Amino acid sequence: MPMKVHIFAGDWDVPSESPFCLKLLTWMRMAEIPFETSVLSGPAKSKSGKAPYLERADGSILEDSSAIIETLSTEYGVRMDAERTPEQRATMTLIQRTVETHLYFAILLHRWRDHWPEIRRSYFEGSIPAPLLLVAGPMIRRGTLKQAHGQGMGRMAWSQAVAEAKEDLQALSVLLGERDYFFGTPGLTDAIVYGSLENIRAEPMAGPLEDTLLGHTNLTAWLDRMKARFWE
């Protein structure tokens, strides 16, 4: 029986609307590790209450996308990044921090603060009974926005948050350059960045993040390349 990856839904022509879920799914496809997906229709069974998480055949649970990738890399002998130099590995770390602990919160604010009706409909309607959603929805939203407030971006003027997110996208564009993949061959960094940027591109809510991303033609060509190779 293949492992099962529990994820949040994908309704925007993207496998999951969660950057972290899409990161893990993409990496597992890149690593050619067999798995099934299960879209959550209720609370996550992970200790953190978050997704993605991996359920093994014996029922044991692995959670956190980075921890799952590290564990599976060891167990399956995945070597896609084995030849990276120390400098490249340092750059991999910096890209991951930029995408997952900075750019992510701009995405979160754009969705949960500025486009709550669309997020409520896409994320919850149909999976949570309407009477319960009237109470649970605002509570989930407050908890999510509290994360951005604690990180700091949620306290900024939106114009400043957008300016910083644009700098993130510019930096990614410069680092990719004219290469097919971030370090020449597909690797973990490509999965990490794809999870976030494909989500920005797929959102039906227009905004400055998508506009900026679409202005970096090397990034959009790279997204097309990743999608064609690993998702079509």
C-alpha positions as CSV (number, residue, x, y, z in Angstrom):
1,M,0.0,0.0,0.0
2,P,1.5,3.4,-1.0
3,M,1.9,6.1,1.6
4,K,-0.9,8.6,1.8
5,V,-0.3,12.4,1.8
6,H,-3.0,14.4,3.4
7,I,-3.4,17.8,1.9
8,F,-5.6,20.8,1.7
9,A,-7.8,21.0,-1.4
10,G,-6.9,22.5,-4.8
11,D,-9.7,24.3,-6.5
12,W,-7.7,26.9,-8.6
13,D,-6.2,24.6,-11.3
14,V,-3.5,23.7,-8.8
15,P,-3.1,20.4,-6.9
16,S,-3.3,22.2,-3.5
17,E,-3.9,25.7,-2.5
18,S,-1.3,25.3,0.3
19,P,2.3,26.2,-0.7
20,F,3.6,23.6,1.7
21,C,1.3,20.8,0.4
22,L,2.2,21.6,-3.2
23,K,5.9,21.7,-2.3
24,L,5.8,18.2,-0.8
25,L,3.7,16.7,-3.6
26,T,6.0,18.1,-6.2
27,W,9.1,16.9,-4.5
28,M,7.7,13.4,-4.1
29,R,7.0,13.3,-7.8
30,M,10.5,14.6,-8.6
31,A,11.9,11.8,-6.3
32,E,9.6,9.2,-7.9
33,I,8.3,8.1,-4.6
34,P,4.9,6.4,-4.8
35,F,2.1,7.9,-2.9
36,E,-1.7,8.6,-2.8
37,T,-3.3,11.9,-1.8
38,S,-6.2,12.5,0.5
39,V,-7.9,15.9,0.6
40,L,-8.8,16.9,4.1
41,S,-12.5,17.3,4.7
42,G,-12.2,17.9,8.4
43,P,-9.5,18.6,11.1
44,A,-6.0,17.3,10.4
45,K,-4.9,14.3,12.4
46,S,-1.4,15.6,12.7
47,K,-0.3,16.8,16.2
48,S,0.2,20.3,14.9
49,G,-3.3,20.3,13.3
50,K,-1.6,21.3,10.0
51,A,-1.1,19.8,6.6
52,P,0.6,18.3,4.8
53,Y,1.2,15.2,6.8
54,L,2.2,11.7,5.7
55,E,0.4,8.5,6.8
56,R,2.4,5.3,6.4
57,A,0.9,1.9,5.8
58,D,1.3,1.1,9.5
59,G,-0.8,4.1,10.4
60,S,2.1,6.2,11.7
61,I,2.2,9.9,10.9
62,L,5.0,12.1,9.7
63,E,4.3,15.8,9.7
64,D,5.9,19.1,8.5
65,S,6.9,19.1,4.8
66,S,10.6,19.7,5.4
67,A,10.8,16.9,8.0
68,I,8.9,14.5,5.7
69,I,11.3,15.3,2.8
70,E,14.4,14.8,5.0
71,T,13.1,11.5,6.3
72,L,12.1,10.2,2.9
73,S,15.4,11.3,1.4
74,T,17.2,9.1,3.8
75,E,14.8,6.2,3.5
76,Y,14.7,6.2,-0.3
77,G,18.3,7.3,-1.0
78,V,17.1,10.4,-2.8
79,R,20.2,12.1,-4.3
80,M,18.8,14.9,-6.5
81,D,20.8,17.5,-4.6
82,A,23.8,15.4,-3.8
83,E,26.2,17.2,-6.1
84,R,25.4,20.7,-4.8
85,T,28.4,22.7,-3.7
86,P,28.6,24.2,-0.1
87,E,27.8,27.7,-1.7
88,Q,24.8,26.3,-3.5
89,R,23.6,24.6,-0.3
90,A,23.9,27.9,1.5
91,T,21.9,29.6,-1.2
92,M,19.3,26.8,-1.0
93,T,18.8,27.6,2.7
94,L,18.5,31.3,2.1
95,I,15.9,30.7,-0.7
96,Q,13.9,28.4,1.5
97,R,13.9,31.0,4.4
98,T,12.8,33.8,2.0
99,V,10.0,31.8,0.5
100,E,8.6,30.0,3.5
101,T,9.1,32.5,6.3
102,H,8.7,35.8,4.4
103,L,7.0,35.6,1.0
104,Y,4.5,33.1,2.5
105,F,3.1,35.7,4.9
106,A,2.4,38.1,2.0
107,I,0.5,35.3,0.3
108,L,-1.4,34.6,3.6
109,L,-2.4,38.3,4.1
110,H,-3.5,38.7,0.5
111,R,-5.8,35.7,0.9
112,W,-7.0,35.7,4.5
113,R,-7.1,39.5,5.2
114,D,-8.0,41.0,1.9
115,H,-10.0,38.2,0.2
116,W,-11.7,36.4,3.0
117,P,-15.0,35.8,1.1
118,E,-13.2,33.9,-1.7
119,I,-11.1,32.0,0.8
120,R,-14.1,31.1,2.9
121,R,-15.9,29.7,-0.1
122,S,-12.9,27.9,-1.6
123,Y,-11.4,26.4,1.5
124,F,-14.5,25.6,3.7
125,E,-17.8,25.6,1.9
126,G,-18.8,22.0,1.2
127,S,-16.5,20.6,3.8
128,I,-17.8,22.3,6.9
129,P,-21.5,22.5,7.6
130,A,-22.8,26.0,7.1
131,P,-24.0,26.6,10.7
132,L,-20.6,25.5,12.0
133,L,-18.7,27.6,9.5
134,L,-20.5,30.7,10.7
135,V,-18.7,30.2,14.0
136,A,-15.6,28.3,13.0
137,G,-14.7,30.4,10.0
138,P,-14.0,33.7,11.7
139,M,-12.1,31.8,14.5
140,I,-9.8,30.1,11.9
141,R,-9.3,33.4,10.1
142,R,-8.3,35.2,13.3
143,G,-5.9,32.4,14.2
144,T,-4.3,32.5,10.8
145,L,-3.9,36.3,10.7
146,K,-2.4,36.1,14.2
147,Q,0.5,34.1,12.7
148,A,1.2,37.0,10.3
149,H,1.0,39.5,13.1
150,G,3.4,37.4,15.2
151,Q,5.9,37.1,12.2
152,G,5.7,40.9,11.7
153,M,4.4,41.3,8.2
154,G,0.8,41.4,9.5
155,R,1.7,44.7,11.4
156,M,3.0,46.4,8.3
157,A,1.1,48.7,6.0
158,W,0.1,46.5,3.0
159,S,2.1,48.7,0.7
160,Q,5.3,47.9,2.6
161,A,4.5,44.2,2.7
162,V,3.9,44.2,-1.1
163,A,7.2,46.1,-1.6
164,E,9.1,43.4,0.4
165,A,7.3,40.6,-1.5
166,K,8.2,42.2,-4.8
167,E,11.9,42.2,-3.6
168,D,11.6,38.5,-2.8
169,L,10.3,37.8,-6.3
170,Q,13.0,39.9,-7.9
171,A,15.6,38.1,-5.9
172,L,14.3,34.7,-7.1
173,S,14.2,35.9,-10.7
174,V,17.9,37.0,-10.4
175,L,19.0,33.7,-8.8
176,L,17.2,31.6,-11.4
177,G,18.6,33.7,-14.3
178,E,18.5,31.9,-17.6
179,R,18.9,28.4,-16.2
180,D,16.2,25.7,-16.6
181,Y,16.2,25.1,-12.9
182,F,17.6,26.9,-9.9
183,F,20.8,24.9,-9.8
184,G,20.8,23.6,-13.4
185,T,19.0,20.3,-12.5
186,P,15.7,19.8,-10.7
187,G,16.0,19.8,-6.9
188,L,14.5,20.6,-3.6
189,T,14.7,24.3,-4.1
190,D,12.6,24.0,-7.3
191,A,9.9,22.2,-5.3
192,I,9.9,24.8,-2.5
193,V,9.6,27.7,-4.9
194,Y,7.1,26.0,-7.1
195,G,4.8,25.4,-4.2
196,S,4.5,29.1,-3.5
197,L,4.8,30.7,-7.0
198,E,2.4,28.3,-8.7
199,N,-0.1,29.2,-5.9
200,I,0.4,32.9,-6.5
201,R,-0.2,32.4,-10.3
202,A,-3.2,30.2,-9.8
203,E,-5.1,32.4,-7.4
204,P,-8.4,33.8,-8.9
205,M,-8.0,37.0,-6.9
206,A,-5.9,39.4,-8.9
207,G,-3.3,41.4,-6.9
208,P,0.2,42.9,-6.9
209,L,1.9,39.6,-6.1
210,E,0.6,37.9,-9.3
211,D,1.2,41.0,-11.3
212,T,4.8,41.1,-10.2
213,L,5.3,37.4,-10.8
214,L,3.9,37.6,-14.3
215,G,6.4,40.4,-15.0
216,H,9.3,38.1,-14.4
217,T,9.2,36.1,-17.6
218,N,12.0,33.7,-16.6
219,L,10.0,32.7,-13.5
220,T,6.8,32.1,-15.5
221,A,8.7,30.1,-18.1
222,W,10.2,28.1,-15.2
223,L,6.8,27.5,-13.7
224,D,5.6,26.2,-17.1
225,R,8.6,23.9,-17.3
226,M,8.0,22.5,-13.8
227,K,4.3,22.0,-14.4
228,A,4.9,20.3,-17.8
229,R,7.6,18.0,-16.4
230,F,6.1,17.0,-13.1
231,W,2.4,17.6,-13.3
232,E,1.3,16.8,-16.8
